[in-house]
Amino acid sequence: MEKKNQRMFELFRKLTQIPGASGFEEKVIECMVTELKGSLPEVSVDPMGNVIGSLGKGKRSVMVCVHSDEVGMLIKYIDPKGYLYFELNGMIDERVLLSTKVDIPTEKGICTGVVGVKNRHLLTPEDIKKPISI
């Protein structure tokens, strides 16, 4: 049983490490299809991106339902100094974003960043009184 648990843990690790923000989950779907094809005779993907696996043709059936996407942020602008400006993609509580490490998928691989704000000494007295916003 321990070996089966370890295999499941490794599969979860593999799936959660694939970038797959809402609208960009193709690689997650591809991985899920590959994994399921190893265990199920029939695997397909519908037009909405749902992965469907079938086992047997009897009166009973089993369905496994999971999300293939994750919350993320969409980069909208990169300023000349290299700062990234983003919008939320999914239900993220913006109160937890400050100082959060983020992975940014690029064509050359993953870049690591940290969510930050403008330095205090660069803010006006009015800006300091305002709550931080996205």
Chimera marker file (.cmm) of the C-alpha trace (Angstrom):
<marker_set name="trace">
<marker id="1" x="0.000" y="0.000" z="0.000" r="1" g="1" b="0" radius="0.5"/>
<marker id="2" x="2.887" y="2.365" z="0.777" r="1" g="1" b="0" radius="0.5"/>
<marker id="3" x="4.195" y="2.131" z="-2.798" r="1" g="1" b="0" radius="0.5"/>
<marker id="4" x="0.735" y="3.020" z="-4.172" r="1" g="1" b="0" radius="0.5"/>
<marker id="5" x="0.521" y="6.048" z="-1.844" r="1" g="1" b="0" radius="0.5"/>
<marker id="6" x="3.994" y="7.178" z="-2.936" r="1" g="1" b="0" radius="0.5"/>
<marker id="7" x="2.980" y="6.873" z="-6.612" r="1" g="1" b="0" radius="0.5"/>
<marker id="8" x="-0.158" y="8.964" z="-5.976" r="1" g="1" b="0" radius="0.5"/>
<marker id="9" x="1.868" y="11.576" z="-4.076" r="1" g="1" b="0" radius="0.5"/>
<marker id="10" x="4.356" y="11.826" z="-6.954" r="1" g="1" b="0" radius="0.5"/>
<marker id="11" x="1.500" y="12.213" z="-9.445" r="1" g="1" b="0" radius="0.5"/>
<marker id="12" x="-0.049" y="15.029" z="-7.365" r="1" g="1" b="0" radius="0.5"/>
<marker id="13" x="3.366" y="16.696" z="-7.138" r="1" g="1" b="0" radius="0.5"/>
<marker id="14" x="3.831" y="16.422" z="-10.908" r="1" g="1" b="0" radius="0.5"/>
<marker id="15" x="0.384" y="17.848" z="-11.673" r="1" g="1" b="0" radius="0.5"/>
<marker id="16" x="0.649" y="20.730" z="-9.206" r="1" g="1" b="0" radius="0.5"/>
<marker id="17" x="4.023" y="21.806" z="-10.576" r="1" g="1" b="0" radius="0.5"/>
<marker id="18" x="2.669" y="22.317" z="-14.096" r="1" g="1" b="0" radius="0.5"/>
<marker id="19" x="1.669" y="25.954" z="-14.669" r="1" g="1" b="0" radius="0.5"/>
<marker id="20" x="-2.047" y="25.933" z="-15.456" r="1" g="1" b="0" radius="0.5"/>
<marker id="21" x="-3.800" y="29.207" z="-14.721" r="1" g="1" b="0" radius="0.5"/>
<marker id="22" x="-7.418" y="29.462" z="-15.870" r="1" g="1" b="0" radius="0.5"/>
<marker id="23" x="-7.489" y="29.602" z="-19.657" r="1" g="1" b="0" radius="0.5"/>
<marker id="24" x="-3.938" y="28.231" z="-19.928" r="1" g="1" b="0" radius="0.5"/>
<marker id="25" x="-4.284" y="24.693" z="-18.589" r="1" g="1" b="0" radius="0.5"/>
<marker id="26" x="-3.375" y="22.775" z="-21.779" r="1" g="1" b="0" radius="0.5"/>
<marker id="27" x="-0.213" y="21.206" z="-20.327" r="1" g="1" b="0" radius="0.5"/>
<marker id="28" x="-2.105" y="20.029" z="-17.226" r="1" g="1" b="0" radius="0.5"/>
<marker id="29" x="-4.789" y="18.434" z="-19.422" r="1" g="1" b="0" radius="0.5"/>
<marker id="30" x="-2.118" y="16.796" z="-21.573" r="1" g="1" b="0" radius="0.5"/>
<marker id="31" x="-0.464" y="15.304" z="-18.475" r="1" g="1" b="0" radius="0.5"/>
<marker id="32" x="-3.795" y="14.080" z="-17.088" r="1" g="1" b="0" radius="0.5"/>
<marker id="33" x="-4.623" y="12.357" z="-20.392" r="1" g="1" b="0" radius="0.5"/>
<marker id="34" x="-1.215" y="10.662" z="-20.496" r="1" g="1" b="0" radius="0.5"/>
<marker id="35" x="-1.538" y="9.438" z="-16.906" r="1" g="1" b="0" radius="0.5"/>
<marker id="36" x="-5.097" y="8.158" z="-17.353" r="1" g="1" b="0" radius="0.5"/>
<marker id="37" x="-4.274" y="6.340" z="-20.591" r="1" g="1" b="0" radius="0.5"/>
<marker id="38" x="-1.947" y="4.162" z="-18.529" r="1" g="1" b="0" radius="0.5"/>
<marker id="39" x="-4.913" y="2.886" z="-16.484" r="1" g="1" b="0" radius="0.5"/>
<marker id="40" x="-8.055" y="3.326" z="-18.563" r="1" g="1" b="0" radius="0.5"/>
<marker id="41" x="-8.981" y="1.942" z="-21.986" r="1" g="1" b="0" radius="0.5"/>
<marker id="42" x="-10.880" y="5.071" z="-23.054" r="1" g="1" b="0" radius="0.5"/>
<marker id="43" x="-9.740" y="8.657" z="-22.437" r="1" g="1" b="0" radius="0.5"/>
<marker id="44" x="-10.913" y="11.778" z="-24.264" r="1" g="1" b="0" radius="0.5"/>
<marker id="45" x="-11.059" y="15.559" z="-23.904" r="1" g="1" b="0" radius="0.5"/>
<marker id="46" x="-14.267" y="17.461" z="-24.643" r="1" g="1" b="0" radius="0.5"/>
<marker id="47" x="-14.405" y="20.952" z="-26.240" r="1" g="1" b="0" radius="0.5"/>
<marker id="48" x="-14.412" y="22.596" z="-22.782" r="1" g="1" b="0" radius="0.5"/>
<marker id="49" x="-11.155" y="20.864" z="-21.804" r="1" g="1" b="0" radius="0.5"/>
<marker id="50" x="-12.728" y="18.287" z="-19.498" r="1" g="1" b="0" radius="0.5"/>
<marker id="51" x="-10.746" y="15.048" z="-19.372" r="1" g="1" b="0" radius="0.5"/>
<marker id="52" x="-13.075" y="12.048" z="-19.521" r="1" g="1" b="0" radius="0.5"/>
<marker id="53" x="-11.974" y="8.524" z="-18.718" r="1" g="1" b="0" radius="0.5"/>
<marker id="54" x="-14.214" y="5.489" z="-19.068" r="1" g="1" b="0" radius="0.5"/>
<marker id="55" x="-13.891" y="2.065" z="-17.550" r="1" g="1" b="0" radius="0.5"/>
<marker id="56" x="-16.304" y="-0.750" z="-18.359" r="1" g="1" b="0" radius="0.5"/>
<marker id="57" x="-19.662" y="-0.791" z="-20.119" r="1" g="1" b="0" radius="0.5"/>
<marker id="58" x="-21.915" y="-2.112" z="-17.337" r="1" g="1" b="0" radius="0.5"/>
<marker id="59" x="-24.754" y="-0.547" z="-15.318" r="1" g="1" b="0" radius="0.5"/>
<marker id="60" x="-22.412" y="1.180" z="-12.907" r="1" g="1" b="0" radius="0.5"/>
<marker id="61" x="-19.935" y="3.893" z="-13.685" r="1" g="1" b="0" radius="0.5"/>
<marker id="62" x="-17.367" y="5.917" z="-11.818" r="1" g="1" b="0" radius="0.5"/>
<marker id="63" x="-16.572" y="9.562" z="-12.360" r="1" g="1" b="0" radius="0.5"/>
<marker id="64" x="-13.538" y="11.387" z="-11.031" r="1" g="1" b="0" radius="0.5"/>
<marker id="65" x="-13.944" y="15.154" z="-11.146" r="1" g="1" b="0" radius="0.5"/>
<marker id="66" x="-11.069" y="17.572" z="-10.585" r="1" g="1" b="0" radius="0.5"/>
<marker id="67" x="-10.124" y="21.068" z="-11.645" r="1" g="1" b="0" radius="0.5"/>
<marker id="68" x="-7.292" y="21.194" z="-14.139" r="1" g="1" b="0" radius="0.5"/>
<marker id="69" x="-6.789" y="24.932" z="-13.711" r="1" g="1" b="0" radius="0.5"/>
<marker id="70" x="-5.499" y="27.054" z="-10.874" r="1" g="1" b="0" radius="0.5"/>
<marker id="71" x="-5.800" y="30.675" z="-9.870" r="1" g="1" b="0" radius="0.5"/>
<marker id="72" x="-3.154" y="32.933" z="-11.300" r="1" g="1" b="0" radius="0.5"/>
<marker id="73" x="-2.297" y="36.401" z="-12.430" r="1" g="1" b="0" radius="0.5"/>
<marker id="74" x="-2.209" y="37.761" z="-15.960" r="1" g="1" b="0" radius="0.5"/>
<marker id="75" x="0.687" y="40.064" z="-16.770" r="1" g="1" b="0" radius="0.5"/>
<marker id="76" x="-0.730" y="43.132" z="-18.497" r="1" g="1" b="0" radius="0.5"/>
<marker id="77" x="2.308" y="45.381" z="-18.741" r="1" g="1" b="0" radius="0.5"/>
<marker id="78" x="6.070" y="45.278" z="-18.240" r="1" g="1" b="0" radius="0.5"/>
<marker id="79" x="7.598" y="48.690" z="-17.633" r="1" g="1" b="0" radius="0.5"/>
<marker id="80" x="11.073" y="49.700" z="-18.907" r="1" g="1" b="0" radius="0.5"/>
<marker id="81" x="12.613" y="48.901" z="-15.501" r="1" g="1" b="0" radius="0.5"/>
<marker id="82" x="11.291" y="45.316" z="-15.677" r="1" g="1" b="0" radius="0.5"/>
<marker id="83" x="8.426" y="45.650" z="-13.205" r="1" g="1" b="0" radius="0.5"/>
<marker id="84" x="5.405" y="43.514" z="-14.077" r="1" g="1" b="0" radius="0.5"/>
<marker id="85" x="1.848" y="44.759" z="-13.694" r="1" g="1" b="0" radius="0.5"/>
<marker id="86" x="-0.904" y="42.167" z="-13.461" r="1" g="1" b="0" radius="0.5"/>
<marker id="87" x="-4.588" y="41.423" z="-13.064" r="1" g="1" b="0" radius="0.5"/>
<marker id="88" x="-6.036" y="38.582" z="-11.021" r="1" g="1" b="0" radius="0.5"/>
<marker id="89" x="-7.189" y="35.457" z="-12.858" r="1" g="1" b="0" radius="0.5"/>
<marker id="90" x="-9.383" y="33.587" z="-10.402" r="1" g="1" b="0" radius="0.5"/>
<marker id="91" x="-10.580" y="34.097" z="-6.862" r="1" g="1" b="0" radius="0.5"/>
<marker id="92" x="-7.386" y="35.293" z="-5.159" r="1" g="1" b="0" radius="0.5"/>
<marker id="93" x="-7.556" y="37.163" z="-1.871" r="1" g="1" b="0" radius="0.5"/>
<marker id="94" x="-5.356" y="40.162" z="-2.657" r="1" g="1" b="0" radius="0.5"/>
<marker id="95" x="-4.589" y="40.592" z="1.071" r="1" g="1" b="0" radius="0.5"/>
<marker id="96" x="-2.239" y="37.581" z="0.896" r="1" g="1" b="0" radius="0.5"/>
<marker id="97" x="-0.328" y="38.597" z="-2.233" r="1" g="1" b="0" radius="0.5"/>
<marker id="98" x="2.202" y="41.063" z="-0.799" r="1" g="1" b="0" radius="0.5"/>
<marker id="99" x="5.655" y="39.398" z="-0.578" r="1" g="1" b="0" radius="0.5"/>
<marker id="100" x="4.338" y="36.208" z="-2.196" r="1" g="1" b="0" radius="0.5"/>
<marker id="101" x="6.794" y="34.277" z="-4.370" r="1" g="1" b="0" radius="0.5"/>
<marker id="102" x="5.404" y="33.727" z="-7.873" r="1" g="1" b="0" radius="0.5"/>
<marker id="103" x="6.459" y="31.547" z="-10.797" r="1" g="1" b="0" radius="0.5"/>
<marker id="104" x="6.271" y="33.240" z="-14.175" r="1" g="1" b="0" radius="0.5"/>
<marker id="105" x="6.187" y="30.787" z="-17.107" r="1" g="1" b="0" radius="0.5"/>
<marker id="106" x="8.133" y="32.058" z="-20.115" r="1" g="1" b="0" radius="0.5"/>
<marker id="107" x="9.259" y="30.532" z="-23.392" r="1" g="1" b="0" radius="0.5"/>
<marker id="108" x="12.702" y="30.046" z="-21.816" r="1" g="1" b="0" radius="0.5"/>
<marker id="109" x="11.407" y="28.429" z="-18.618" r="1" g="1" b="0" radius="0.5"/>
<marker id="110" x="10.167" y="29.577" z="-15.223" r="1" g="1" b="0" radius="0.5"/>
<marker id="111" x="11.248" y="32.943" z="-13.803" r="1" g="1" b="0" radius="0.5"/>
<marker id="112" x="10.741" y="33.549" z="-10.102" r="1" g="1" b="0" radius="0.5"/>
<marker id="113" x="9.381" y="36.838" z="-8.796" r="1" g="1" b="0" radius="0.5"/>
<marker id="114" x="7.965" y="38.419" z="-5.664" r="1" g="1" b="0" radius="0.5"/>
<marker id="115" x="4.819" y="40.544" z="-5.436" r="1" g="1" b="0" radius="0.5"/>
<marker id="116" x="5.777" y="43.944" z="-4.096" r="1" g="1" b="0" radius="0.5"/>
<marker id="117" x="4.679" y="47.558" z="-3.868" r="1" g="1" b="0" radius="0.5"/>
<marker id="118" x="6.319" y="50.895" z="-4.542" r="1" g="1" b="0" radius="0.5"/>
<marker id="119" x="8.871" y="51.812" z="-1.859" r="1" g="1" b="0" radius="0.5"/>
<marker id="120" x="7.496" y="53.984" z="0.940" r="1" g="1" b="0" radius="0.5"/>
<marker id="121" x="9.948" y="56.825" z="0.287" r="1" g="1" b="0" radius="0.5"/>
<marker id="122" x="8.557" y="57.107" z="-3.256" r="1" g="1" b="0" radius="0.5"/>
<marker id="123" x="4.951" y="57.529" z="-2.059" r="1" g="1" b="0" radius="0.5"/>
<marker id="124" x="3.134" y="60.767" z="-1.379" r="1" g="1" b="0" radius="0.5"/>
<marker id="125" x="1.572" y="61.303" z="2.076" r="1" g="1" b="0" radius="0.5"/>
<marker id="126" x="-1.832" y="60.684" z="0.429" r="1" g="1" b="0" radius="0.5"/>
<marker id="127" x="-0.648" y="57.406" z="-1.148" r="1" g="1" b="0" radius="0.5"/>
<marker id="128" x="0.587" y="56.130" z="2.238" r="1" g="1" b="0" radius="0.5"/>
<marker id="129" x="-2.925" y="56.525" z="3.698" r="1" g="1" b="0" radius="0.5"/>
<marker id="130" x="-4.560" y="54.516" z="0.900" r="1" g="1" b="0" radius="0.5"/>
<marker id="131" x="-4.980" y="50.741" z="1.153" r="1" g="1" b="0" radius="0.5"/>
<marker id="132" x="-2.806" y="48.691" z="-1.188" r="1" g="1" b="0" radius="0.5"/>
<marker id="133" x="-4.716" y="47.716" z="-4.305" r="1" g="1" b="0" radius="0.5"/>
<marker id="134" x="-4.079" y="45.537" z="-7.303" r="1" g="1" b="0" radius="0.5"/>
<link id1="1" id2="2" r="1" g="1" b="0" radius="0.2"/>
<link id1="2" id2="3" r="1" g="1" b="0" radius="0.2"/>
<link id1="3" id2="4" r="1" g="1" b="0" radius="0.2"/>
<link id1="4" id2="5" r="1" g="1" b="0" radius="0.2"/>
<link id1="5" id2="6" r="1" g="1" b="0" radius="0.2"/>
<link id1="6" id2="7" r="1" g="1" b="0" radius="0.2"/>
<link id1="7" id2="8" r="1" g="1" b="0" radius="0.2"/>
<link id1="8" id2="9" r="1" g="1" b="0" radius="0.2"/>
<link id1="9" id2="10" r="1" g="1" b="0" radius="0.2"/>
<link id1="10" id2="11" r="1" g="1" b="0" radius="0.2"/>
<link id1="11" id2="12" r="1" g="1" b="0" radius="0.2"/>
<link id1="12" id2="13" r="1" g="1" b="0" radius="0.2"/>
<link id1="13" id2="14" r="1" g="1" b="0" radius="0.2"/>
<link id1="14" id2="15" r="1" g="1" b="0" radius="0.2"/>
<link id1="15" id2="16" r="1" g="1" b="0" radius="0.2"/>
<link id1="16" id2="17" r="1" g="1" b="0" radius="0.2"/>
<link id1="17" id2="18" r="1" g="1" b="0" radius="0.2"/>
<link id1="18" id2="19" r="1" g="1" b="0" radius="0.2"/>
<link id1="19" id2="20" r="1" g="1" b="0" radius="0.2"/>
<link id1="20" id2="21" r="1" g="1" b="0" radius="0.2"/>
<link id1="21" id2="22" r="1" g="1" b="0" radius="0.2"/>
<link id1="22" id2="23" r="1" g="1" b="0" radius="0.2"/>
<link id1="23" id2="24" r="1" g="1" b="0" radius="0.2"/>
<link id1="24" id2="25" r="1" g="1" b="0" radius="0.2"/>
<link id1="25" id2="26" r="1" g="1" b="0" radius="0.2"/>
<link id1="26" id2="27" r="1" g="1" b="0" radius="0.2"/>
<link id1="27" id2="28" r="1" g="1" b="0" radius="0.2"/>
<link id1="28" id2="29" r="1" g="1" b="0" radius="0.2"/>
<link id1="29" id2="30" r="1" g="1" b="0" radius="0.2"/>
<link id1="30" id2="31" r="1" g="1" b="0" radius="0.2"/>
<link id1="31" id2="32" r="1" g="1" b="0" radius="0.2"/>
<link id1="32" id2="33" r="1" g="1" b="0" radius="0.2"/>
<link id1="33" id2="34" r="1" g="1" b="0" radius="0.2"/>
<link id1="34" id2="35" r="1" g="1" b="0" radius="0.2"/>
<link id1="35" id2="36" r="1" g="1" b="0" radius="0.2"/>
<link id1="36" id2="37" r="1" g="1" b="0" radius="0.2"/>
<link id1="37" id2="38" r="1" g="1" b="0" radius="0.2"/>
<link id1="38" id2="39" r="1" g="1" b="0" radius="0.2"/>
<link id1="39" id2="40" r="1" g="1" b="0" radius="0.2"/>
<link id1="40" id2="41" r="1" g="1" b="0" radius="0.2"/>
<link id1="41" id2="42" r="1" g="1" b="0" radius="0.2"/>
<link id1="42" id2="43" r="1" g="1" b="0" radius="0.2"/>
<link id1="43" id2="44" r="1" g="1" b="0" radius="0.2"/>
<link id1="44" id2="45" r="1" g="1" b="0" radius="0.2"/>
<link id1="45" id2="46" r="1" g="1" b="0" radius="0.2"/>
<link id1="46" id2="47" r="1" g="1" b="0" radius="0.2"/>
<link id1="47" id2="48" r="1" g="1" b="0" radius="0.2"/>
<link id1="48" id2="49" r="1" g="1" b="0" radius="0.2"/>
<link id1="49" id2="50" r="1" g="1" b="0" radius="0.2"/>
<link id1="50" id2="51" r="1" g="1" b="0" radius="0.2"/>
<link id1="51" id2="52" r="1" g="1" b="0" radius="0.2"/>
<link id1="52" id2="53" r="1" g="1" b="0" radius="0.2"/>
<link id1="53" id2="54" r="1" g="1" b="0" radius="0.2"/>
<link id1="54" id2="55" r="1" g="1" b="0" radius="0.2"/>
<link id1="55" id2="56" r="1" g="1" b="0" radius="0.2"/>
<link id1="56" id2="57" r="1" g="1" b="0" radius="0.2"/>
<link id1="57" id2="58" r="1" g="1" b="0" radius="0.2"/>
<link id1="58" id2="59" r="1" g="1" b="0" radius="0.2"/>
<link id1="59" id2="60" r="1" g="1" b="0" radius="0.2"/>
<link id1="60" id2="61" r="1" g="1" b="0" radius="0.2"/>
<link id1="61" id2="62" r="1" g="1" b="0" radius="0.2"/>
<link id1="62" id2="63" r="1" g="1" b="0" radius="0.2"/>
<link id1="63" id2="64" r="1" g="1" b="0" radius="0.2"/>
<link id1="64" id2="65" r="1" g="1" b="0" radius="0.2"/>
<link id1="65" id2="66" r="1" g="1" b="0" radius="0.2"/>
<link id1="66" id2="67" r="1" g="1" b="0" radius="0.2"/>
<link id1="67" id2="68" r="1" g="1" b="0" radius="0.2"/>
<link id1="68" id2="69" r="1" g="1" b="0" radius="0.2"/>
<link id1="69" id2="70" r="1" g="1" b="0" radius="0.2"/>
<link id1="70" id2="71" r="1" g="1" b="0" radius="0.2"/>
<link id1="71" id2="72" r="1" g="1" b="0" radius="0.2"/>
<link id1="72" id2="73" r="1" g="1" b="0" radius="0.2"/>
<link id1="73" id2="74" r="1" g="1" b="0" radius="0.2"/>
<link id1="74" id2="75" r="1" g="1" b="0" radius="0.2"/>
<link id1="75" id2="76" r="1" g="1" b="0" radius="0.2"/>
<link id1="76" id2="77" r="1" g="1" b="0" radius="0.2"/>
<link id1="77" id2="78" r="1" g="1" b="0" radius="0.2"/>
<link id1="78" id2="79" r="1" g="1" b="0" radius="0.2"/>
<link id1="79" id2="80" r="1" g="1" b="0" radius="0.2"/>
<link id1="80" id2="81" r="1" g="1" b="0" radius="0.2"/>
<link id1="81" id2="82" r="1" g="1" b="0" radius="0.2"/>
<link id1="82" id2="83" r="1" g="1" b="0" radius="0.2"/>
<link id1="83" id2="84" r="1" g="1" b="0" radius="0.2"/>
<link id1="84" id2="85" r="1" g="1" b="0" radius="0.2"/>
<link id1="85" id2="86" r="1" g="1" b="0" radius="0.2"/>
<link id1="86" id2="87" r="1" g="1" b="0" radius="0.2"/>
<link id1="87" id2="88" r="1" g="1" b="0" radius="0.2"/>
<link id1="88" id2="89" r="1" g="1" b="0" radius="0.2"/>
<link id1="89" id2="90" r="1" g="1" b="0" radius="0.2"/>
<link id1="90" id2="91" r="1" g="1" b="0" radius="0.2"/>
<link id1="91" id2="92" r="1" g="1" b="0" radius="0.2"/>
<link id1="92" id2="93" r="1" g="1" b="0" radius="0.2"/>
<link id1="93" id2="94" r="1" g="1" b="0" radius="0.2"/>
<link id1="94" id2="95" r="1" g="1" b="0" radius="0.2"/>
<link id1="95" id2="96" r="1" g="1" b="0" radius="0.2"/>
<link id1="96" id2="97" r="1" g="1" b="0" radius="0.2"/>
<link id1="97" id2="98" r="1" g="1" b="0" radius="0.2"/>
<link id1="98" id2="99" r="1" g="1" b="0" radius="0.2"/>
<link id1="99" id2="100" r="1" g="1" b="0" radius="0.2"/>
<link id1="100" id2="101" r="1" g="1" b="0" radius="0.2"/>
<link id1="101" id2="102" r="1" g="1" b="0" radius="0.2"/>
<link id1="102" id2="103" r="1" g="1" b="0" radius="0.2"/>
<link id1="103" id2="104" r="1" g="1" b="0" radius="0.2"/>
<link id1="104" id2="105" r="1" g="1" b="0" radius="0.2"/>
<link id1="105" id2="106" r="1" g="1" b="0" radius="0.2"/>
<link id1="106" id2="107" r="1" g="1" b="0" radius="0.2"/>
<link id1="107" id2="108" r="1" g="1" b="0" radius="0.2"/>
<link id1="108" id2="109" r="1" g="1" b="0" radius="0.2"/>
<link id1="109" id2="110" r="1" g="1" b="0" radius="0.2"/>
<link id1="110" id2="111" r="1" g="1" b="0" radius="0.2"/>
<link id1="111" id2="112" r="1" g="1" b="0" radius="0.2"/>
<link id1="112" id2="113" r="1" g="1" b="0" radius="0.2"/>
<link id1="113" id2="114" r="1" g="1" b="0" radius="0.2"/>
<link id1="114" id2="115" r="1" g="1" b="0" radius="0.2"/>
<link id1="115" id2="116" r="1" g="1" b="0" radius="0.2"/>
<link id1="116" id2="117" r="1" g="1" b="0" radius="0.2"/>
<link id1="117" id2="118" r="1" g="1" b="0" radius="0.2"/>
<link id1="118" id2="119" r="1" g="1" b="0" radius="0.2"/>
<link id1="119" id2="120" r="1" g="1" b="0" radius="0.2"/>
<link id1="120" id2="121" r="1" g="1" b="0" radius="0.2"/>
<link id1="121" id2="122" r="1" g="1" b="0" radius="0.2"/>
<link id1="122" id2="123" r="1" g="1" b="0" radius="0.2"/>
<link id1="123" id2="124" r="1" g="1" b="0" radius="0.2"/>
<link id1="124" id2="125" r="1" g="1" b="0" radius="0.2"/>
<link id1="125" id2="126" r="1" g="1" b="0" radius="0.2"/>
<link id1="126" id2="127" r="1" g="1" b="0" radius="0.2"/>
<link id1="127" id2="128" r="1" g="1" b="0" radius="0.2"/>
<link id1="128" id2="129" r="1" g="1" b="0" radius="0.2"/>
<link id1="129" id2="130" r="1" g="1" b="0" radius="0.2"/>
<link id1="130" id2="131" r="1" g="1" b="0" radius="0.2"/>
<link id1="131" id2="132" r="1" g="1" b="0" radius="0.2"/>
<link id1="132" id2="133" r="1" g="1" b="0" radius="0.2"/>
<link id1="133" id2="134" r="1" g="1" b="0" radius="0.2"/>
</marker_set>
